[in-house]
């Protein structure tokens, strides 16, 4: 699930990066990153951020599932004490 979310977040982050963006071009030049090296550094940073967002999304989903589980706990019936039968349970395949 994290991998799928990482790919989705990577695609949405990359959609905003175009080669004709003068601010991005100036940033890469000021850091001394041009050509292939600059593209690799930029891609690594986008992957890092996309993975961070993916873990946040998965954690949020697991939080919602835990809250839903806690809300249903009052509806679960526990067996009364002393109602355990001594008869063996037969399971047929």
C-alpha positions as CSV (number, residue, x, y, z in Angstrom):
1,X,0.0,0.0,0.0
2,X,2.9,2.3,0.8
3,X,4.4,1.7,-2.6
4,X,1.2,2.5,-4.4
5,X,0.7,5.7,-2.4
6,X,4.4,6.7,-3.1
7,X,3.8,6.3,-6.8
8,X,0.6,8.4,-6.7
9,X,2.3,11.2,-4.6
10,X,5.4,11.1,-6.9
11,X,3.2,11.6,-9.9
12,X,1.4,14.5,-8.3
13,X,4.6,16.2,-7.3
14,X,6.3,15.7,-10.7
15,X,3.3,17.2,-12.4
16,X,4.3,20.6,-11.1
17,X,7.9,20.4,-12.4
18,X,8.4,21.6,-15.9
19,X,11.8,22.3,-17.6
20,X,10.7,25.8,-18.5
21,X,10.3,26.9,-14.9
22,X,12.8,29.8,-14.4
23,X,12.7,29.5,-10.6
24,X,13.6,25.8,-10.7
25,X,16.3,26.5,-13.2
26,X,17.9,29.2,-11.0
27,X,17.7,27.0,-7.9
28,X,19.5,24.1,-9.6
29,X,22.2,26.5,-11.0
30,X,22.7,28.1,-7.6
31,X,23.3,24.6,-6.1
32,X,25.7,23.7,-8.9
33,X,23.4,21.0,-10.2
34,X,23.0,20.9,-13.9
35,X,21.9,18.4,-16.5
36,X,21.7,14.7,-15.4
37,X,23.1,15.3,-11.9
38,X,20.5,18.0,-11.2
39,X,17.7,15.7,-12.5
40,X,18.9,12.9,-10.3
41,X,19.1,15.0,-7.2
42,X,15.7,16.5,-7.9
43,X,14.2,13.0,-8.5
44,X,15.7,11.7,-5.2
45,X,14.2,14.6,-3.3
46,X,10.8,14.0,-4.9
47,X,11.0,10.3,-4.0
48,X,11.8,11.2,-0.4
49,X,8.9,13.5,-0.1
50,X,6.5,11.2,-1.9
51,X,7.5,8.4,0.5
52,X,6.9,10.6,3.5
53,X,3.5,11.6,2.3
54,X,2.7,7.9,1.6
55,X,3.5,6.9,5.1
56,X,1.4,9.7,6.5
57,X,-1.5,8.6,4.3
58,X,-1.2,5.0,5.4
59,X,-0.9,6.0,9.1
60,X,-4.0,8.1,8.7
61,X,-5.9,5.2,7.2
62,X,-4.9,2.9,10.0
63,X,-6.0,5.5,12.5
64,X,-9.4,5.7,10.9
65,X,-9.7,1.9,10.9
66,X,-8.7,1.7,14.6
67,X,-11.3,4.4,15.5
68,X,-14.0,2.4,13.7
69,X,-12.9,-0.8,15.5
70,X,-13.1,1.0,18.9
71,X,-16.6,2.3,18.1
72,X,-17.9,-1.2,17.4
73,X,-16.4,-2.7,20.6
74,X,-19.5,-2.0,22.8
75,X,-21.6,-4.2,20.5
76,X,-19.4,-7.3,21.0
77,X,-20.9,-9.7,23.5
78,X,-18.7,-11.7,25.8
79,X,-19.8,-15.1,27.0
80,X,-21.1,-15.2,30.5
81,X,-18.9,-16.9,33.0
82,X,-19.9,-20.5,33.7
83,X,-21.4,-21.1,30.3
84,X,-18.4,-23.0,29.0
85,X,-19.5,-26.5,27.9
86,X,-17.3,-29.5,28.5
87,X,-18.4,-31.1,25.2
88,X,-15.7,-31.2,22.5
89,X,-16.3,-29.1,19.4
90,X,-16.5,-31.1,16.2
91,X,-15.4,-29.4,13.0
92,X,-16.2,-31.0,9.7
93,X,-14.1,-30.3,6.7
